[in-house]
Amino acid sequence: MRRIGIYGGTFDPIHNGHLHVISQLITRSLVDQLILIPAGSPWLRESAPLAPGLNRLAMCELALSELPDSIGAHVEVSDSEIKRSGPTYTIDTVLEIKKAHPDDALVLIVGTDAYAQFDKWHRAEELAKLVEIMVIDRPEFPGASTLDIGALNVSATAVRSGQTELVPDAVATYIKESGLYASK
């Protein structure tokens, strides 16, 4: 039985902190395969992502292409939530992945900030029965019972404000060429 990690987020944009989490999950063998899922329309978020879904998806693919093959070979980007209309619920994504991987264990990767709201998630009790929840400690949002992977204190807000050194070069170029965030 393989351990399939599910790592969702707005990735608005994906940054070096996200890539550090991905690298640690694979190199520490915490998961065998990782599915990176840019959110479509996250219903618990106060505001919609600034970049359109297809741009966030493209940035994820560009970022992953810069990872070493030993890591990148174990990671895929899914457009399942970007393609879905209406609010995107994690439970629906997990059920979809479970159909594709019926004999594998699913591991939901969340940061301490997201986990603090887990009781508000759509069908949270059912979701908790379908997956193992791995909570990653975030420097700016510490929590109890988390996995410390030496997370980087990087935020998408800083990137959107112009600190593009916090993203892989290919993503920084994409942001500039697409006129996203502070590059407008």
Disulfide bonds with the S-S distance in Angstrom:
none
